[in-house]
Amino acid sequence: MGKKAKADEIITTLATLKAPYDYGDTPYLQGRIKAWMGNPKEAIKYLQYAIEEGIKFGKGTTFQHDPDLIILNTAPDYLKLLATNRL
């Protein structure tokens, strides 16, 4: 919707609400928001954090199959992230 200030506010709020055993859910959501903001570099950074914090998804629900992340499918660093982590 083009409301980047509001999106950044939501990203910050998510960080303050993060549970101790989040296992990467918060940075995953932050990455999805950054992807839709048109900032693939920041999105990939958050997705890497999600992986490092232990995000786990069931079959068919990996980053590669997330409709909100399709916008990143042309970003070489995103494809490298998928290949390196076999998501």
MOPAC internal coordinates of N, CA, C and O (Angstrom, degrees):
PM7 1SCF
backbone

  N    0.0000 0     0.00 0     0.00 0    0    0    0
  C    1.4504 1     0.00 0     0.00 0    1    0    0
  C    1.5231 1   111.72 1     0.00 0    2    1    0
  O    1.2310 1   120.36 1   176.61 1    3    2    1
  N    1.3335 1   116.93 1    -3.39 1    3    2    1
  C    1.4561 1   119.79 1   177.56 1    5    3    2
  C    1.5144 1   115.13 1    83.58 1    6    5    3
  O    1.2310 1   119.62 1  -171.26 1    7    6    5
  N    1.3140 1   118.33 1     8.74 1    7    6    5
  C    1.4681 1   121.43 1  -178.83 1    9    7    6
  C    1.5266 1   109.20 1   -94.78 1   10    9    7
  O    1.2310 1   121.04 1  -105.67 1   11   10    9
  N    1.3293 1   115.61 1    74.33 1   11   10    9
  C    1.4602 1   121.12 1  -174.43 1   13   11   10
  C    1.5196 1   112.47 1   -66.72 1   14   13   11
  O    1.2310 1   119.70 1   143.42 1   15   14   13
  N    1.3234 1   118.18 1   -36.58 1   15   14   13
  C    1.4670 1   120.27 1   179.47 1   17   15   14
  C    1.5288 1   110.08 1   -63.53 1   18   17   15
  O    1.2310 1   120.25 1   138.38 1   19   18   17
  N    1.3154 1   117.13 1   -41.62 1   19   18   17
  C    1.4658 1   121.38 1   178.56 1   21   19   18
  C    1.5316 1   110.29 1   -66.78 1   22   21   19
  O    1.2310 1   120.18 1   140.20 1   23   22   21
  N    1.3206 1   117.27 1   -39.80 1   23   22   21
  C    1.4630 1   120.91 1   178.24 1   25   23   22
  C    1.5249 1   110.53 1   -63.34 1   26   25   23
  O    1.2310 1   120.07 1   137.40 1   27   26   25
  N    1.3258 1   117.46 1   -42.60 1   27   26   25
  C    1.4635 1   120.81 1   177.22 1   29   27   26
  C    1.5318 1   110.88 1   -63.57 1   30   29   27
  O    1.2310 1   120.83 1   143.01 1   31   30   29
  N    1.3178 1   116.02 1   -36.99 1   31   30   29
  C    1.4648 1   120.46 1   177.14 1   33   31   30
  C    1.5344 1   110.74 1   -63.04 1   34   33   31
  O    1.2310 1   120.58 1   138.74 1   35   34   33
  N    1.3122 1   116.49 1   -41.26 1   35   34   33
  C    1.4649 1   121.03 1   178.95 1   37   35   34
  C    1.5303 1   109.96 1   -65.82 1   38   37   35
  O    1.2310 1   120.13 1   139.01 1   39   38   37
  N    1.3242 1   117.37 1   -40.99 1   39   38   37
  C    1.4656 1   121.31 1   178.26 1   41   39   38
  C    1.5311 1   110.19 1   -60.33 1   42   41   39
  O    1.2310 1   120.37 1   136.99 1   43   42   41
  N    1.3171 1   116.90 1   -43.01 1   43   42   41
  C    1.4583 1   121.51 1   178.25 1   45   43   42
  C    1.5252 1   111.19 1   -65.90 1   46   45   43
  O    1.2310 1   120.51 1   137.28 1   47   46   45
  N    1.3128 1   116.64 1   -42.72 1   47   46   45
  C    1.4625 1   121.25 1   178.85 1   49   47   46
  C    1.5217 1   111.05 1   -62.28 1   50   49   47
  O    1.2310 1   120.50 1   137.85 1   51   50   49
  N    1.3157 1   116.65 1   -42.15 1   51   50   49
  C    1.4613 1   119.81 1   177.33 1   53   51   50
  C    1.5273 1   110.95 1   -57.22 1   54   53   51
  O    1.2310 1   120.40 1   139.01 1   55   54   53
  N    1.3193 1   116.85 1   -40.99 1   55   54   53
  C    1.4624 1   120.77 1  -179.59 1   57   55   54
  C    1.5236 1   111.33 1   -63.41 1   58   57   55
  O    1.2310 1   120.18 1   143.24 1   59   58   57
  N    1.3224 1   117.27 1   -36.76 1   59   58   57
  C    1.4699 1   120.27 1  -179.18 1   61   59   58
  C    1.5258 1   111.66 1   -75.00 1   62   61   59
  O    1.2310 1   119.78 1   157.40 1   63   62   61
  N    1.3100 1   118.02 1   -22.60 1   63   62   61
  C    1.4675 1   122.10 1  -178.79 1   65   63   62
  C    1.5250 1   113.02 1   -95.69 1   66   65   63
  O    1.2310 1   120.60 1  -178.03 1   67   66   65
  N    1.3031 1   116.45 1     1.97 1   67   66   65
  C    1.4596 1   121.32 1  -175.29 1   69   67   66
  C    1.5291 1   111.50 1   -61.76 1   70   69   67
  O    1.2310 1   121.01 1   -51.90 1   71   70   69
  N    1.3202 1   115.68 1   128.10 1   71   70   69
  C    1.4612 1   121.97 1   178.81 1   73   71   70
  C    1.5259 1   110.42 1   -77.55 1   74   73   71
  O    1.2310 1   120.19 1   -23.00 1   75   74   73
  N    1.3457 1   117.24 1   157.00 1   75   74   73
  C    1.4666 1   119.87 1  -179.62 1   77   75   74
  C    1.5315 1   113.72 1   -58.79 1   78   77   75
  O    1.2310 1   119.86 1   141.33 1   79   78   77
  N    1.3060 1   117.87 1   -38.67 1   79   78   77
  C    1.4653 1   121.35 1  -179.50 1   81   79   78
  C    1.5250 1   109.34 1  -111.97 1   82   81   79
  O    1.2310 1   121.62 1  -116.29 1   83   82   81
  N    1.2867 1   114.50 1    63.71 1   83   82   81
  C    1.4555 1   124.17 1  -175.83 1   85   83   82
  C    1.5289 1   111.77 1   -77.76 1   86   85   83
  O    1.2310 1   120.49 1   149.74 1   87   86   85
  N    1.3196 1   116.66 1   -30.26 1   87   86   85
  C    1.4644 1   124.56 1  -178.70 1   89   87   86
  C    1.5213 1   113.46 1    53.36 1   90   89   87
  O    1.2310 1   120.75 1  -145.26 1   91   90   89
  N    1.3189 1   116.16 1    34.74 1   91   90   89
  C    1.4560 1   120.61 1   173.42 1   93   91   90
  C    1.5131 1   116.30 1    91.04 1   94   93   91
  O    1.2310 1   119.65 1  -179.08 1   95   94   93
  N    1.3198 1   118.27 1     0.92 1   95   94   93
  C    1.4666 1   119.53 1  -179.51 1   97   95   94
  C    1.5281 1   112.21 1   -62.50 1   98   97   95
  O    1.2310 1   120.41 1   137.37 1   99   98   97
  N    1.3385 1   116.82 1   -42.63 1   99   98   97
  C    1.4681 1   119.55 1  -177.86 1  101   99   98
  C    1.5249 1   112.15 1   -65.17 1  102  101   99
  O    1.2310 1   118.65 1   129.16 1  103  102  101
  N    1.3363 1   120.18 1   -50.84 1  103  102  101
  C    1.4681 1   117.52 1   178.63 1  105  103  102
  C    1.5258 1   112.76 1   -64.85 1  106  105  103
  O    1.2310 1   120.56 1   152.54 1  107  106  105
  N    1.3313 1   116.54 1   -27.46 1  107  106  105
  C    1.4742 1   119.19 1   175.50 1  109  107  106
  C    1.5250 1   110.23 1   -62.73 1  110  109  107
  O    1.2310 1   120.34 1   133.15 1  111  110  109
  N    1.3331 1   116.96 1   -46.85 1  111  110  109
  C    1.4684 1   120.54 1   178.35 1  113  111  110
  C    1.5212 1   110.92 1   -65.02 1  114  113  111
  O    1.2310 1   120.27 1   140.39 1  115  114  113
  N    1.3288 1   117.08 1   -39.61 1  115  114  113
  C    1.4585 1   120.63 1   178.33 1  117  115  114
  C    1.5312 1   110.51 1   -63.56 1  118  117  115
  O    1.2310 1   120.60 1   140.60 1  119  118  117
  N    1.3129 1   116.46 1   -39.40 1  119  118  117
  C    1.4636 1   120.65 1   177.44 1  121  119  118
  C    1.5186 1   112.11 1   -63.92 1  122  121  119
  O    1.2310 1   120.48 1   139.73 1  123  122  121
  N    1.3115 1   116.68 1   -40.27 1  123  122  121
  C    1.4696 1   120.19 1   178.04 1  125  123  122
  C    1.5340 1   110.53 1   -61.68 1  126  125  123
  O    1.2310 1   120.84 1   138.29 1  127  126  125
  N    1.3295 1   115.99 1   -41.71 1  127  126  125
  C    1.4668 1   119.62 1   179.01 1  129  127  126
  C    1.5289 1   110.25 1   -64.36 1  130  129  127
  O    1.2310 1   120.52 1   134.46 1  131  130  129
  N    1.3297 1   116.62 1   -45.54 1  131  130  129
  C    1.4697 1   119.94 1   179.80 1  133  131  130
  C    1.5281 1   111.50 1   -62.10 1  134  133  131
  O    1.2310 1   120.36 1   144.10 1  135  134  133
  N    1.3326 1   116.91 1   -35.90 1  135  134  133
  C    1.4691 1   120.24 1   177.48 1  137  135  134
  C    1.5212 1   110.13 1   -60.19 1  138  137  135
  O    1.2310 1   120.56 1   133.31 1  139  138  137
  N    1.3076 1   116.53 1   -46.69 1  139  138  137
  C    1.4663 1   119.90 1  -178.89 1  141  139  138
  C    1.5170 1   113.17 1   -73.99 1  142  141  139
  O    1.2310 1   120.44 1   163.39 1  143  142  141
  N    1.3218 1   116.76 1   -16.61 1  143  142  141
  C    1.4629 1   120.23 1   174.56 1  145  143  142
  C    1.5256 1   110.78 1   -79.47 1  146  145  143
  O    1.2310 1   120.94 1   173.26 1  147  146  145
  N    1.3405 1   115.81 1    -6.74 1  147  146  145
  C    1.4632 1   119.40 1  -179.71 1  149  147  146
  C    1.5129 1   112.75 1    84.93 1  150  149  147
  O    1.2310 1   120.56 1  -154.15 1  151  150  149
  N    1.3228 1   116.54 1    25.85 1  151  150  149
  C    1.4498 1   121.09 1  -178.93 1  153  151  150
  C    1.5277 1   109.44 1  -121.07 1  154  153  151
  O    1.2310 1   120.21 1  -102.73 1  155  154  153
  N    1.3434 1   117.20 1    77.27 1  155  154  153
  C    1.4663 1   119.85 1  -175.43 1  157  155  154
  C    1.5285 1   113.42 1   -62.10 1  158  157  155
  O    1.2310 1   119.74 1   145.14 1  159  158  157
  N    1.3196 1   118.11 1   -34.86 1  159  158  157
  C    1.4635 1   120.54 1  -178.83 1  161  159  158
  C    1.5265 1   110.76 1   -61.37 1  162  161  159
  O    1.2310 1   120.54 1   133.02 1  163  162  161
  N    1.3266 1   116.57 1   -46.98 1  163  162  161
  C    1.4632 1   120.94 1   178.34 1  165  163  162
  C    1.5276 1   111.13 1   -68.10 1  166  165  163
  O    1.2310 1   120.25 1   141.67 1  167  166  165
  N    1.3185 1   117.12 1   -38.33 1  167  166  165
  C    1.4629 1   120.97 1   178.59 1  169  167  166
  C    1.5203 1   110.52 1   -59.98 1  170  169  167
  O    1.2310 1   120.77 1   134.12 1  171  170  169
  N    1.3125 1   116.14 1   -45.88 1  171  170  169
  C    1.4643 1   121.27 1  -178.97 1  173  171  170
  C    1.5254 1   109.99 1   -65.03 1  174  173  171
  O    1.2310 1   120.21 1   142.58 1  175  174  173
  N    1.3263 1   117.21 1   -37.42 1  175  174  173
  C    1.4666 1   120.99 1   177.56 1  177  175  174
  C    1.5327 1   109.91 1   -59.72 1  178  177  175
  O    1.2310 1   120.40 1   132.49 1  179  178  177
  N    1.3304 1   116.84 1   -47.51 1  179  178  177
  C    1.4685 1   120.33 1   179.41 1  181  179  178
  C    1.5253 1   111.50 1   -65.37 1  182  181  179
  O    1.2310 1   120.01 1   141.50 1  183  182  181
  N    1.3200 1   117.59 1   -38.50 1  183  182  181
  C    1.4696 1   120.31 1   179.05 1  185  183  182
  C    1.5236 1   110.82 1   -66.05 1  186  185  183
  O    1.2310 1   120.38 1   144.18 1  187  186  185
  N    1.3181 1   116.88 1   -35.82 1  187  186  185
  C    1.4685 1   119.85 1   175.68 1  189  187  186
  C    1.5245 1   110.06 1   -64.27 1  190  189  187
  O    1.2310 1   120.23 1   137.97 1  191  190  189
  N    1.3333 1   117.17 1   -42.03 1  191  190  189
  C    1.4640 1   120.46 1   175.59 1  193  191  190
  C    1.5288 1   110.34 1   -58.60 1  194  193  191
  O    1.2310 1   120.57 1   137.63 1  195  194  193
  N    1.3260 1   116.51 1   -42.37 1  195  194  193
  C    1.4642 1   120.71 1  -179.90 1  197  195  194
  C    1.5234 1   110.99 1   -59.09 1  198  197  195
  O    1.2310 1   120.84 1   137.48 1  199  198  197
  N    1.3096 1   115.99 1   -42.52 1  199  198  197
  C    1.4605 1   120.73 1   179.16 1  201  199  198
  C    1.5236 1   110.00 1   -65.54 1  202  201  199
  O    1.2310 1   120.60 1   134.76 1  203  202  201
  N    1.3271 1   116.46 1   -45.24 1  203  202  201
  C    1.4594 1   120.64 1  -179.09 1  205  203  202
  C    1.5208 1   112.29 1   -63.00 1  206  205  203
  O    1.2310 1   120.61 1   149.36 1  207  206  205
  N    1.3325 1   116.43 1   -30.64 1  207  206  205
  C    1.4617 1   120.57 1  -179.27 1  209  207  206
  C    1.5270 1   112.60 1   -86.32 1  210  209  207
  O    1.2310 1   120.22 1   178.94 1  211  210  209
  N    1.3261 1   117.18 1    -1.06 1  211  210  209
  C    1.4536 1   119.80 1   171.77 1  213  211  210
  C    1.5114 1   116.71 1   101.50 1  214  213  211
  O    1.2310 1   119.72 1  -157.85 1  215  214  213
  N    1.3258 1   118.15 1    22.15 1  215  214  213
  C    1.4683 1   119.62 1   179.88 1  217  215  214
  C    1.5231 1   109.52 1   -58.17 1  218  217  215
  O    1.2310 1   121.03 1   -44.31 1  219  218  217
  N    1.2855 1   115.63 1   135.69 1  219  218  217
  C    1.4626 1   120.27 1   177.84 1  221  219  218
  C    1.5230 1   107.77 1  -136.51 1  222  221  219
  O    1.2310 1   121.50 1   -45.73 1  223  222  221
  N    1.3091 1   114.73 1   134.27 1  223  222  221
  C    1.4590 1   120.41 1   178.92 1  225  223  222
  C    1.5044 1   109.07 1  -126.30 1  226  225  223
  O    1.2310 1   121.04 1   -27.75 1  227  226  225
  N    1.3233 1   115.62 1   152.25 1  227  226  225
  C    1.4525 1   120.72 1   177.88 1  229  227  226
  C    1.5162 1   112.10 1   -75.30 1  230  229  227
  O    1.2310 1   120.98 1    -8.22 1  231  230  229
  N    1.2861 1   115.73 1   171.78 1  231  230  229
  C    1.4640 1   122.20 1  -179.57 1  233  231  230
  C    1.5326 1   110.42 1   -54.68 1  234  233  231
  O    1.2310 1   121.22 1   -48.56 1  235  234  233
  N    1.3179 1   115.27 1   131.44 1  235  234  233
  C    1.4661 1   120.75 1   177.04 1  237  235  234
  C    1.5098 1   114.60 1    83.83 1  238  237  235
  O    1.2310 1   120.03 1   179.71 1  239  238  237
  N    1.3144 1   117.55 1    -0.29 1  239  238  237
  C    1.4603 1   119.63 1   179.61 1  241  239  238
  C    1.5256 1   111.42 1  -123.98 1  242  241  239
  O    1.2310 1   120.80 1  -144.96 1  243  242  241
  N    1.3189 1   116.07 1    35.04 1  243  242  241
  C    1.4567 1   120.26 1   178.81 1  245  243  242
  C    1.5251 1   110.07 1   -81.49 1  246  245  243
  O    1.2310 1   121.20 1    -6.88 1  247  246  245
  N    1.3190 1   115.30 1   173.12 1  247  246  245
  C    1.4686 1   119.70 1   176.92 1  249  247  246
  C    1.5192 1   110.45 1   -51.20 1  250  249  247
  O    1.2310 1   120.88 1   137.68 1  251  250  249
  N    1.3147 1   115.91 1   -42.32 1  251  250  249
  C    1.4586 1   121.39 1  -174.93 1  253  251  250
  C    1.5313 1   112.03 1   -60.96 1  254  253  251
  O    1.2310 1   120.13 1   152.16 1  255  254  253
  N    1.3119 1   117.36 1   -27.84 1  255  254  253
  C    1.4601 1   121.01 1  -177.08 1  257  255  254
  C    1.5253 1   113.03 1  -105.52 1  258  257  255
  O    1.2310 1   120.39 1  -171.52 1  259  258  257
  N    1.3103 1   116.85 1     8.48 1  259  258  257
  C    1.4632 1   120.70 1   179.04 1  261  259  258
  C    1.5255 1   108.78 1   -81.54 1  262  261  259
  O    1.2310 1   119.99 1   -62.31 1  263  262  261
  N    1.3297 1   117.63 1   117.69 1  263  262  261
  C    1.4695 1   119.73 1  -178.29 1  265  263  262
  C    1.5244 1   113.69 1   -60.11 1  266  265  263
  O    1.2310 1   120.18 1   153.58 1  267  266  265
  N    1.3296 1   117.27 1   -26.42 1  267  266  265
  C    1.4601 1   119.81 1   178.89 1  269  267  266
  C    1.5198 1   112.74 1   -74.63 1  270  269  267
  O    1.2310 1   120.50 1   165.67 1  271  270  269
  N    1.3226 1   116.64 1   -14.33 1  271  270  269
  C    1.4686 1   119.67 1  -179.32 1  273  271  270
  C    1.5266 1   112.90 1  -106.13 1  274  273  271
  O    1.2310 1   120.15 1  -178.86 1  275  274  273
  N    1.3275 1   117.32 1     1.14 1  275  274  273
  C    1.4663 1   120.86 1   178.95 1  277  275  274
  C    1.5235 1   110.91 1   -56.47 1  278  277  275
  O    1.2310 1   120.84 1   148.66 1  279  278  277
  N    1.2945 1   116.00 1   -31.34 1  279  278  277
  C    1.4577 1   121.22 1   179.90 1  281  279  278
  C    1.5350 1   111.76 1   -59.59 1  282  281  279
  O    1.2310 1   120.21 1   158.54 1  283  282  281
  N    1.3385 1   117.20 1   -21.46 1  283  282  281
  C    1.4610 1   121.63 1   179.96 1  285  283  282
  C    1.5227 1   113.54 1   -89.39 1  286  285  283
  O    1.2310 1   119.78 1   174.35 1  287  286  285
  N    1.3141 1   118.02 1    -5.65 1  287  286  285
  C    1.4655 1   121.43 1  -173.92 1  289  287  286
  C    1.5289 1   114.61 1   -59.96 1  290  289  287
  O    1.2310 1   119.44 1   164.59 1  291  290  289
  N    1.3017 1   118.67 1   -15.41 1  291  290  289
  C    1.4614 1   121.03 1   177.97 1  293  291  290
  C    1.5313 1   112.37 1  -100.50 1  294  293  291
  O    1.2310 1   120.52 1   178.76 1  295  294  293
  N    1.3325 1   116.62 1    -1.24 1  295  294  293
  C    1.4699 1   120.76 1  -179.93 1  297  295  294
  C    1.5259 1   109.54 1   -85.71 1  298  297  295
  O    1.2310 1   119.80 1   -63.19 1  299  298  297
  N    1.3297 1   117.99 1   116.81 1  299  298  297
  C    1.4677 1   120.65 1  -178.66 1  301  299  298
  C    1.5295 1   113.77 1   -55.14 1  302  301  299
  O    1.2310 1   119.96 1   141.91 1  303  302  301
  N    1.3308 1   117.68 1   -38.09 1  303  302  301
  C    1.4678 1   120.28 1  -179.58 1  305  303  302
  C    1.5288 1   111.74 1   -67.17 1  306  305  303
  O    1.2310 1   120.36 1   147.58 1  307  306  305
  N    1.3248 1   116.92 1   -32.42 1  307  306  305
  C    1.4678 1   121.11 1   176.79 1  309  307  306
  C    1.5233 1   109.85 1   -68.54 1  310  309  307
  O    1.2310 1   120.35 1   135.45 1  311  310  309
  N    1.3150 1   116.93 1   -44.55 1  311  310  309
  C    1.4628 1   120.70 1   178.70 1  313  311  310
  C    1.5235 1   110.61 1   -63.26 1  314  313  311
  O    1.2310 1   120.70 1   143.52 1  315  314  313
  N    1.3221 1   116.27 1   -36.48 1  315  314  313
  C    1.4621 1   120.86 1   176.73 1  317  315  314
  C    1.5294 1   110.21 1   -65.74 1  318  317  315
  O    1.2310 1   120.41 1   138.42 1  319  318  317
  N    1.3335 1   116.82 1   -41.58 1  319  318  317
  C    1.4626 1   121.72 1   177.51 1  321  319  318
  C    1.5281 1   110.66 1   -59.66 1  322  321  319
  O    1.2310 1   120.49 1   135.15 1  323  322  321
  N    1.3259 1   116.67 1   -44.85 1  323  322  321
  C    1.4577 1   120.84 1   179.22 1  325  323  322
  C    1.5291 1   111.10 1   -62.70 1  326  325  323
  O    1.2310 1   120.94 1   134.50 1  327  326  325
  N    1.3279 1   115.80 1   -45.50 1  327  326  325
  C    1.4534 1   120.14 1  -177.56 1  329  327  326
  C    1.5320 1   111.83 1   -67.24 1  330  329  327
  O    1.2310 1   120.67 1   137.69 1  331  330  329
  N    1.3034 1   116.33 1   -42.31 1  331  330  329
  C    1.4597 1   121.03 1  -178.25 1  333  331  330
  C    1.5264 1   111.22 1   -64.56 1  334  333  331
  O    1.2310 1   120.63 1   140.16 1  335  334  333
  N    1.3245 1   116.41 1   -39.84 1  335  334  333
  C    1.4504 1   120.85 1  -175.73 1  337  335  334
  C    1.5214 1   113.37 1  -100.19 1  338  337  335
  O    1.2310 1   120.74 1   178.27 1  339  338  337
  N    1.3332 1   116.19 1    -1.73 1  339  338  337
  C    1.4629 1   122.40 1   178.87 1  341  339  338
  C    1.5195 1   112.60 1    49.50 1  342  341  339
  O    1.2310 1   121.66 1  -129.13 1  343  342  341
  N    1.3428 1   114.42 1    50.87 1  343  342  341
  C    1.4629 1   119.74 1   179.39 1  345  343  342
  C    1.5045 1   111.02 1   -85.41 1  346  345  343
  O    1.2310 1   120.10 1   180.00 1  347  346  345

